[in-house]
Amino acid sequence: MKYTSRRNFINSIALSGVATICLTAMEPYNALAKKRKLALADGSVILFQGDSITDGNRGRTADPNHIMGHGYAFSVASRWGADFPEKKIAFFNRGISGNKVNDLAKRWKADTLDLNPSVLSILVGVNDAASVVFQREPVISAERYEAEYKSLIEQTLQMFPDILLVLCEPFILKVGKVKDNWEAYHADMVKRQAVVLKLSQQYNTVFVAFQEVFDKATENAAADYWMWDGVHPTVAGHELMARKWIKQVEKRLKF
């Protein structure tokens, strides 16, 4: 499926879902946050939350040499940390390999809310999709994924109404086990991508379209150059993610 038709399909699903939401329920947050830029205060916390793609084999101690892992979160922290030292931004990575959205829910207070983030980036979904493709318990359907994800967002906004949320689109490429089970993976992932877009529109978050990034990248190099197993990016793939993340988030941040 070409990217254009895929994106139109996602948009149509997401927009139809949004149209059914009670507008008065959406109004308080959107009225507060509509298209405003967040002024990043000195000492602000930027938190990356998710699965192994975010984890990046991060250290589990306070050792600053390894604490951000080896991926897009590290690249973002290294650039902004170097560019804005006077802001004394605190960067945290709390991605855990293998996590699904229900796993994030179990540790949301300790690994998210207790860190008092000013910016929260979430990337989760590929393990949820794998649970359906391979029938791994607990199987996280797209419907459960949406309900759990929405609950995490609402818990966060209740405690931090001024937070800048960054919802990252889960992604795959046709490589490795993903290629071997492409039809099942693709059919499920499109649903989850639509969920993330829908929630981003509903809560007026930053949306980072990672699938688009990788789809376009395959026009210049083979899929396995960017993602070695169809799920986990290579060094070059993580660089593309960092560039896209920064581009989107800087539209809503003031330094």
C-alpha positions as CSV (number, residue, x, y, z in Angstrom):
1,M,0.0,0.0,0.0
2,K,1.4,3.4,-1.0
3,Y,2.0,5.9,1.8
4,T,-0.5,8.4,0.4
5,S,-3.4,5.9,0.4
6,R,-2.4,4.6,3.8
7,R,-2.2,8.1,5.3
8,N,-5.6,9.0,3.9
9,F,-7.0,5.8,5.4
10,I,-5.6,6.7,8.8
11,N,-6.9,10.2,8.6
12,S,-10.4,9.1,7.6
13,I,-10.5,6.7,10.6
14,A,-9.2,9.2,13.0
15,L,-11.4,12.0,11.9
16,S,-14.5,9.9,12.0
17,G,-13.6,8.8,15.5
18,V,-13.0,12.4,16.6
19,A,-16.3,13.5,15.2
20,T,-18.1,11.2,17.6
21,I,-16.5,12.7,20.6
22,C,-18.5,15.1,22.7
23,L,-17.1,18.5,21.9
24,T,-17.9,19.9,25.4
25,A,-15.7,17.2,26.9
26,M,-12.8,18.2,24.7
27,E,-13.2,21.9,25.2
28,P,-11.5,22.6,28.6
29,Y,-8.1,21.2,27.5
30,N,-8.2,22.5,23.9
31,A,-9.3,25.9,25.1
32,L,-6.2,26.0,27.4
33,A,-3.7,24.5,25.0
34,K,-4.9,25.4,21.5
35,K,-1.9,26.1,19.3
36,R,0.0,27.8,22.1
37,K,3.7,27.5,22.6
38,L,5.0,26.2,25.9
39,A,7.7,28.3,27.5
40,L,10.2,25.8,28.7
41,A,11.2,26.9,32.2
42,D,14.7,26.4,33.6
43,G,15.1,22.9,35.1
44,S,12.2,21.5,33.1
45,V,11.9,17.7,32.8
46,I,11.6,16.1,29.3
47,L,10.6,12.5,29.6
48,F,10.7,9.7,27.0
49,Q,8.3,6.8,27.6
50,G,7.8,3.6,25.7
51,D,9.2,0.2,24.7
52,S,12.6,-1.1,23.5
53,I,12.8,1.5,20.7
54,T,12.9,4.2,23.4
55,D,14.8,2.0,25.9
56,G,17.8,1.7,23.6
57,N,19.7,-0.4,26.1
58,R,19.7,2.5,28.6
59,G,21.5,2.2,31.9
60,R,19.6,1.5,35.0
61,T,21.8,3.6,37.3
62,A,22.5,7.3,37.5
63,D,25.6,7.0,35.3
64,P,25.2,9.9,32.9
65,N,27.2,8.2,30.2
66,H,24.5,5.6,29.6
67,I,21.4,6.9,31.1
68,M,19.6,7.9,27.9
69,G,20.3,4.7,26.0
70,H,21.5,4.6,22.4
71,G,18.6,5.9,20.2
72,Y,16.5,8.9,19.2
73,A,16.0,9.9,22.9
74,F,19.7,10.1,23.4
75,S,20.1,12.2,20.2
76,V,17.4,14.7,21.3
77,A,18.9,15.0,24.7
78,S,22.4,15.5,23.5
79,R,21.4,18.2,21.0
80,W,19.1,20.2,23.2
81,G,21.4,19.7,26.2
82,A,24.3,21.2,24.3
83,D,22.3,23.9,22.6
84,F,20.5,25.2,25.7
85,P,22.8,24.5,28.7
86,E,21.5,27.6,30.5
87,K,18.0,25.9,30.7
88,K,19.4,23.0,32.7
89,I,16.9,20.7,31.2
90,A,16.6,17.3,32.9
91,F,16.2,14.4,30.4
92,F,14.8,11.1,31.4
93,N,14.3,7.8,29.5
94,R,11.9,5.4,31.0
95,G,11.4,3.1,28.0
96,I,11.4,-0.6,28.8
97,S,12.0,-3.3,26.2
98,G,9.0,-5.5,25.5
99,N,6.4,-3.1,27.0
100,K,2.9,-2.8,25.8
101,V,0.5,0.0,26.7
102,N,-0.8,-2.1,29.7
103,D,2.7,-2.3,31.0
104,L,3.1,1.4,30.9
105,A,-0.2,1.7,32.9
106,K,1.2,-0.5,35.6
107,R,4.2,1.8,36.1
108,W,2.7,5.1,35.1
109,K,2.8,6.8,38.6
110,A,6.4,5.8,39.4
111,D,7.9,6.2,35.9
112,T,5.9,9.1,34.6
113,L,3.8,11.2,37.1
114,D,6.4,11.1,39.9
115,L,9.0,12.6,37.6
116,N,6.9,15.8,37.2
117,P,7.5,16.2,33.4
118,S,7.0,19.4,31.5
119,V,7.3,17.5,28.2
120,L,6.2,13.9,27.9
121,S,6.9,11.8,24.7
122,I,5.1,8.5,24.3
123,L,6.0,5.8,21.7
124,V,4.2,2.4,22.2
125,G,2.4,0.0,20.0
126,V,4.6,-2.4,18.2
127,N,4.6,-5.0,21.0
128,D,0.8,-4.6,21.3
129,A,0.6,-5.4,17.6
130,A,2.8,-8.4,18.0
131,S,0.5,-9.7,20.7
132,V,-2.3,-9.9,18.2
133,V,-0.1,-11.2,15.3
134,F,1.4,-14.0,17.4
135,Q,-1.5,-14.4,20.0
136,R,0.8,-13.6,22.9
137,E,-1.0,-13.1,26.2
138,P,-2.2,-10.7,27.2
139,V,-3.4,-9.9,23.7
140,I,-3.9,-6.1,23.4
141,S,-6.6,-5.4,20.8
142,A,-6.7,-2.0,19.1
143,E,-9.8,-1.2,21.2
144,R,-8.0,-2.0,24.5
145,Y,-4.9,-0.1,23.2
146,E,-7.0,3.0,22.7
147,A,-8.7,2.7,26.1
148,E,-5.5,2.2,28.0
149,Y,-3.7,4.9,26.1
150,K,-6.5,7.4,26.6
151,S,-6.5,6.6,30.4
152,L,-2.7,7.4,30.6
153,I,-3.2,10.7,28.8
154,E,-6.1,11.7,31.0
155,Q,-4.3,10.8,34.2
156,T,-1.4,12.9,33.1
157,L,-3.5,15.9,32.1
158,Q,-5.4,15.8,35.4
159,M,-2.1,16.2,37.3
160,F,-0.3,18.4,34.8
161,P,-2.8,20.4,32.7
162,D,0.0,22.5,31.1
163,I,2.2,19.6,30.0
164,L,3.2,19.3,26.4
165,L,2.3,15.8,25.2
166,V,4.1,14.3,22.3
167,L,2.4,11.2,20.8
168,C,4.7,9.3,18.5
169,E,3.2,7.0,15.8
170,P,4.2,3.4,16.1
171,F,5.8,2.0,12.9
172,I,7.1,-1.1,11.0
173,L,8.9,-1.9,7.8
174,K,8.8,-5.0,5.7
175,V,11.9,-6.7,7.1
176,G,12.6,-9.9,9.1
177,K,9.7,-11.4,11.1
178,V,7.6,-8.4,10.2
179,K,8.0,-9.2,6.5
180,D,7.2,-12.9,7.2
181,N,3.9,-11.8,8.7
182,W,3.4,-8.6,6.8
183,E,-0.4,-8.8,6.1
184,A,-1.2,-9.4,9.8
185,Y,1.3,-6.8,11.1
186,H,0.2,-4.2,8.6
187,A,-3.5,-4.6,9.1
188,D,-3.1,-4.3,12.9
189,M,-0.5,-1.5,12.9
190,V,-2.7,0.8,10.7
191,K,-5.4,0.6,13.3
192,R,-3.0,1.6,16.1
193,Q,-1.6,4.4,14.1
194,A,-5.1,5.7,13.6
195,V,-5.7,5.5,17.3
196,V,-2.6,7.6,18.1
197,L,-3.5,10.2,15.5
198,K,-7.1,10.3,16.9
199,L,-5.9,10.8,20.4
200,S,-3.4,13.5,19.3
201,Q,-6.2,15.4,17.6
202,Q,-8.5,15.0,20.5
203,Y,-6.0,16.2,23.1
204,N,-4.2,18.7,20.9
205,T,-0.8,17.1,21.3
206,V,2.3,17.1,19.2
207,F,2.0,14.3,16.7
208,V,5.2,12.7,15.3
209,A,4.5,10.7,12.1
210,F,7.3,8.2,12.2
211,Q,5.8,5.8,9.7
212,E,5.9,8.6,7.1
213,V,9.5,9.2,7.9
214,F,10.5,5.6,7.3
215,D,8.3,5.1,4.3
216,K,9.9,8.1,2.6
217,A,13.4,6.9,3.7
218,T,12.9,3.6,1.8
219,E,12.9,5.7,-1.4
220,N,16.6,6.3,-0.9
221,A,17.8,3.1,0.7
222,A,16.5,-0.4,1.4
223,A,14.2,-0.9,4.4
224,D,16.8,-2.9,6.3
225,Y,19.2,0.0,6.1
226,W,16.8,1.9,8.3
227,M,15.3,-0.9,10.4
228,W,17.2,-4.1,10.8
229,D,14.3,-6.3,11.9
230,G,11.3,-4.4,10.8
231,V,10.8,-3.0,14.3
232,H,14.1,-1.6,15.7
233,P,15.8,1.2,13.8
234,T,19.4,1.2,13.0
235,V,21.7,4.1,13.9
236,A,20.6,5.9,10.7
237,G,17.0,5.2,11.5
238,H,17.2,6.6,15.0
239,E,18.8,9.8,13.5
240,L,15.7,10.2,11.2
241,M,13.5,9.8,14.3
242,A,15.4,12.4,16.3
243,R,15.2,14.9,13.4
244,K,11.5,14.5,13.0
245,W,10.8,14.6,16.7
246,I,12.7,17.8,17.2
247,K,11.1,19.4,14.1
248,Q,7.6,18.7,15.4
249,V,8.2,19.5,19.0
250,E,9.9,22.8,18.3
251,K,6.7,24.0,16.8
252,R,5.2,24.0,20.3
253,L,8.1,25.0,22.5
254,K,9.7,28.3,23.3
255,F,13.3,28.3,24.7
